[in-house]
Amino acid sequence: MSDTIGGGDIHVLRTLIETLARTDLGARDKLQTVYQMSLAHRMSAVGGVIVPFLEEVVANGPFTGMSYAPAAAEGCIIPKLVGCYEAELHDDLRIVVASNYETILNIGSAEGYYAVGFARAIPMATVYAWDIDETARRRTVENAERNGVSGRMVIGGKVVPTHFAQFEGQRVFVLCDIEGTEFELLNPEIAPALRKFDMIVELHPGSDRDIDLFINRFEASHDTELRWPTARDPNAYEVLARLPLFDRVLALTERLEATPWAVLKSKFNS
């Protein structure tokens, strides 16, 4: 990897210096900000080396063969192209594909990794991809067109609980990742249709967002299992072998916080 300092490096260095000079931040906040910025910059540099070798096609996992533009609206691109992204869910995702749902609701779809992947893998399904970010929606359109599935996808913005009623009576699977808002949106007391939907929900707990309370609200309608993030083997992927070990680890980094997924199977569908 090149040691040449470019314009992007100078911008990052200037921003780091300005962060350290700020008087409105404590030492801990400064260190955390510097760490996150430095990590993101290095990960971007690693991506610049590896992404061209991946040829814009998902190499492994449940969406193998999907054409995928190397630009992530949110999250990380290398694990998606390598095919190890959220590998903890791969067995669950294969079950979803084999179940031939009529309707897939992807809430917080980013640039369409899951939405387009499901549209390719389940030819009879209509896939709804919702994201509040305009750039994410535009990239979802681009990835759908690359894979020839635009005709079976509906792309939109914000979702509210009343949206779910229109899908009542259909075989529905929901994949949701909306950074904490899932605790407000997914409530069967407000949206009774959810009781019959199978779901995978990434949970983002906080001071007012309790995992057990979320699971308990679906206790009567769903069997629920939690999946927790696990470490990736940096030596398991041949395409990364050209990188030093530290950069291989960075290349496979998906998140800084260990947020779990709730896998909810409706008792009404068994």
C-alpha positions as CSV (number, residue, x, y, z in Angstrom):
1,M,0.0,0.0,0.0
2,S,1.4,3.4,-1.0
3,D,3.0,5.6,1.6
4,T,2.4,8.8,-0.5
5,I,0.4,11.5,1.2
6,G,-2.4,12.7,-1.0
7,G,-5.0,15.4,-0.6
8,G,-7.4,13.2,1.3
9,D,-4.6,12.4,3.8
10,I,-3.9,16.1,4.3
11,H,-7.6,16.8,4.9
12,V,-7.8,14.0,7.5
13,L,-4.7,15.2,9.3
14,R,-6.1,18.8,9.4
15,T,-9.4,17.6,10.8
16,L,-7.6,15.5,13.4
17,I,-5.5,18.5,14.5
18,E,-8.7,20.7,14.7
19,T,-10.4,18.0,16.8
20,L,-7.6,17.8,19.3
21,A,-7.6,21.6,19.6
22,R,-11.3,21.8,20.4
23,T,-12.1,23.2,23.8
24,D,-15.7,21.9,23.9
25,L,-14.6,18.2,23.9
26,G,-13.2,16.3,26.8
27,A,-10.1,14.1,26.4
28,R,-12.2,10.9,26.1
29,D,-14.4,12.3,23.3
30,K,-11.4,13.7,21.5
31,L,-9.7,10.3,21.6
32,Q,-12.8,8.5,20.5
33,T,-13.3,10.9,17.6
34,V,-9.6,10.6,16.5
35,Y,-9.8,6.8,16.7
36,Q,-13.0,6.6,14.6
37,M,-11.7,9.0,12.0
38,S,-8.3,7.3,11.7
39,L,-10.0,3.9,11.5
40,A,-12.4,5.0,8.8
41,H,-9.5,6.6,6.8
42,R,-7.4,3.4,7.0
43,M,-10.4,1.2,6.0
44,S,-11.0,3.4,3.0
45,A,-7.4,3.0,1.9
46,V,-7.7,-0.8,2.3
47,G,-10.8,-0.7,0.3
48,G,-9.0,1.1,-2.5
49,V,-6.5,-1.7,-2.7
50,I,-8.9,-4.7,-2.5
51,V,-12.2,-3.7,-4.1
52,P,-10.8,-3.7,-7.7
53,F,-9.9,-7.4,-7.2
54,L,-13.5,-8.3,-6.2
55,E,-14.8,-7.1,-9.6
56,E,-18.1,-5.8,-8.2
57,V,-19.6,-9.2,-7.7
58,V,-20.5,-10.8,-4.3
59,A,-18.1,-13.8,-4.0
60,N,-19.6,-15.9,-1.3
61,G,-22.7,-16.3,1.0
62,P,-26.4,-16.4,0.2
63,F,-26.2,-13.7,-2.4
64,T,-23.2,-15.2,-4.4
65,G,-23.0,-13.8,-7.9
66,M,-24.9,-10.5,-7.2
67,S,-23.5,-7.6,-9.1
68,Y,-22.8,-4.9,-6.6
69,A,-21.6,-1.3,-7.0
70,P,-18.6,-0.6,-4.8
71,A,-20.2,2.3,-2.9
72,A,-21.9,1.7,0.5
73,A,-24.5,4.3,1.6
74,E,-24.0,2.9,5.1
75,G,-21.8,0.3,6.6
76,C,-18.9,-1.5,4.8
77,I,-18.4,-2.6,1.3
78,I,-15.6,-5.2,1.5
79,P,-17.4,-7.8,3.7
80,K,-20.4,-7.4,1.3
81,L,-18.3,-8.1,-1.8
82,V,-16.3,-10.9,0.0
83,G,-19.6,-12.4,1.0
84,C,-19.1,-12.6,4.8
85,Y,-21.2,-9.6,5.7
86,E,-23.3,-10.4,8.8
87,A,-22.3,-14.1,8.4
88,E,-24.1,-14.9,11.7
89,L,-27.3,-14.6,9.7
90,H,-26.4,-16.7,6.7
91,D,-28.2,-19.8,7.8
92,D,-31.3,-17.8,8.6
93,L,-31.1,-16.0,5.3
94,R,-30.9,-19.3,3.4
95,I,-34.1,-20.4,5.2
96,V,-35.7,-17.2,4.1
97,V,-34.8,-17.8,0.5
98,A,-36.0,-21.4,0.6
99,S,-39.3,-20.3,2.2
100,N,-40.5,-18.4,-0.9
101,Y,-42.2,-15.5,0.7
102,E,-44.6,-13.4,-1.4
103,T,-43.4,-10.2,0.1
104,I,-40.1,-9.0,1.6
105,L,-40.0,-5.8,3.6
106,N,-36.4,-4.4,4.0
107,I,-36.6,-1.5,6.4
108,G,-33.4,0.5,6.5
109,S,-32.2,-1.0,3.2
110,A,-29.1,1.3,2.7
111,E,-27.9,0.7,-0.8
112,G,-29.9,-2.5,-1.3
113,Y,-27.6,-5.3,-0.4
114,Y,-30.4,-7.4,1.2
115,A,-33.3,-6.0,-0.9
116,V,-31.6,-6.7,-4.2
117,G,-30.2,-10.0,-2.9
118,F,-33.6,-11.2,-2.0
119,A,-35.1,-10.1,-5.2
120,R,-32.5,-12.1,-7.1
121,A,-32.9,-15.2,-4.9
122,I,-36.7,-15.3,-4.6
123,P,-38.0,-14.7,-8.2
124,M,-41.7,-14.7,-7.2
125,A,-41.3,-12.1,-4.4
126,T,-42.1,-8.4,-4.4
127,V,-39.4,-6.6,-2.4
128,Y,-40.0,-3.3,-0.6
129,A,-36.8,-1.4,0.2
130,W,-37.3,1.5,2.5
131,D,-34.7,4.0,3.6
132,I,-34.9,7.6,4.7
133,D,-31.6,8.5,3.0
134,E,-32.0,9.7,-0.6
135,T,-28.5,8.6,-1.6
136,A,-29.2,5.1,-0.3
137,R,-32.4,4.9,-2.3
138,R,-30.6,6.1,-5.4
139,R,-27.9,3.4,-5.0
140,T,-30.6,0.8,-4.4
141,V,-32.1,1.7,-7.8
142,E,-28.7,1.4,-9.4
143,N,-28.0,-2.0,-7.8
144,A,-31.5,-3.3,-8.8
145,E,-30.9,-2.2,-12.4
146,R,-27.5,-4.0,-12.4
147,N,-29.2,-7.2,-11.4
148,G,-32.4,-6.9,-13.6
149,V,-34.8,-7.0,-10.6
150,S,-36.2,-3.4,-10.8
151,G,-39.6,-4.6,-11.9
152,R,-40.2,-6.5,-8.6
153,M,-38.9,-3.8,-6.3
154,V,-40.7,-0.9,-4.6
155,I,-38.3,1.7,-3.2
156,G,-39.5,4.3,-0.7
157,G,-38.6,6.4,2.3
158,K,-39.9,6.6,5.8
159,V,-42.0,3.7,7.2
160,V,-44.7,4.2,9.8
161,P,-46.7,1.4,11.7
162,T,-49.8,1.9,9.6
163,H,-47.9,0.7,6.5
164,F,-47.9,-2.9,7.7
165,A,-51.7,-3.4,7.4
166,Q,-51.6,-3.5,3.6
167,F,-49.6,-6.7,3.7
168,E,-52.0,-8.6,6.0
169,G,-52.9,-12.0,4.6
170,Q,-49.6,-12.3,2.6
171,R,-46.6,-14.4,3.5
172,V,-44.2,-11.7,4.7
173,F,-40.6,-11.5,5.8
174,V,-39.2,-8.4,7.4
175,L,-35.6,-7.4,7.7
176,C,-35.1,-4.3,9.7
177,D,-32.0,-2.3,10.6
178,I,-32.9,1.3,11.6
179,E,-30.5,2.3,14.3
180,G,-32.8,2.1,17.3
181,T,-36.1,3.2,15.8
182,E,-37.1,-0.4,15.6
183,F,-38.2,-0.2,19.2
184,E,-40.8,2.4,18.2
185,L,-41.8,1.1,14.8
186,L,-42.2,-2.7,15.5
187,N,-45.0,-3.0,18.0
188,P,-47.8,-5.5,17.5
189,E,-50.1,-3.5,19.8
190,I,-49.9,-0.7,17.3
191,A,-49.5,-2.7,14.1
192,P,-51.3,-6.1,14.7
193,A,-50.3,-7.4,11.2
194,L,-46.7,-7.8,12.5
195,R,-47.9,-10.8,14.5
196,K,-48.0,-13.0,11.4
197,F,-44.7,-11.7,9.8
198,D,-41.4,-13.5,10.2
199,M,-38.7,-11.1,11.0
200,I,-35.0,-10.5,11.5
201,V,-34.4,-7.3,13.4
202,E,-31.0,-5.7,14.3
203,L,-31.4,-4.4,17.8
204,H,-29.7,-1.2,19.0
205,P,-30.2,-1.1,22.8
206,G,-29.9,2.1,24.8
207,S,-30.9,3.7,28.0
208,D,-34.6,3.7,26.9
209,R,-34.4,0.7,24.5
210,D,-34.3,-2.7,26.3
211,I,-33.8,-5.9,24.3
212,D,-35.9,-8.1,26.7
213,L,-38.8,-5.6,26.5
214,F,-38.6,-5.8,22.7
215,I,-38.6,-9.6,22.7
216,N,-41.4,-9.8,25.3
217,R,-43.8,-7.7,23.2
218,F,-43.7,-10.5,20.6
219,E,-43.8,-13.4,23.2
220,A,-47.4,-14.3,22.4
221,S,-46.9,-14.3,18.6
222,H,-43.3,-15.3,17.9
223,D,-40.6,-17.7,18.8
224,T,-37.4,-15.6,19.1
225,E,-33.7,-16.3,19.1
226,L,-30.8,-13.8,19.4
227,R,-27.8,-13.8,17.2
228,W,-24.6,-12.1,18.4
229,P,-21.7,-10.8,16.3
230,T,-18.7,-13.2,16.1
231,A,-15.1,-12.6,15.0
232,R,-14.1,-13.2,11.4
233,D,-11.0,-15.2,10.4
234,P,-8.7,-12.7,8.5
235,N,-7.0,-15.7,6.8
236,A,-10.1,-17.3,5.4
237,Y,-10.4,-15.2,2.3
238,E,-7.8,-15.6,-0.5
239,V,-8.5,-12.2,-2.0
240,L,-7.3,-10.5,1.2
241,A,-4.0,-12.4,1.3
242,R,-2.1,-9.5,-0.4
243,L,-2.8,-7.4,2.7
244,P,-0.9,-7.2,6.0
245,L,-2.7,-9.0,8.9
246,F,-3.9,-5.7,10.5
247,D,-5.4,-4.5,7.2
248,R,-7.1,-7.9,6.7
249,V,-8.7,-7.5,10.1
250,L,-9.8,-4.0,9.2
251,A,-11.1,-5.1,5.8
252,L,-13.5,-7.5,7.6
253,T,-14.7,-5.0,10.2
254,E,-18.4,-4.4,10.0
255,R,-19.2,-2.6,13.2
256,L,-17.7,-1.0,16.3
257,E,-20.5,-2.0,18.6
258,A,-21.7,-5.6,19.2
259,T,-25.4,-5.2,18.3
260,P,-27.4,-8.4,18.2
261,W,-30.1,-9.6,15.9
262,A,-33.5,-10.9,16.9
263,V,-34.7,-13.7,14.7
264,L,-38.5,-13.9,15.1
265,K,-40.6,-16.7,13.7
266,S,-44.3,-16.2,13.8
267,K,-46.2,-18.9,15.6
268,F,-49.1,-18.4,13.2
269,N,-47.0,-19.7,10.3
270,S,-45.9,-23.0,11.8
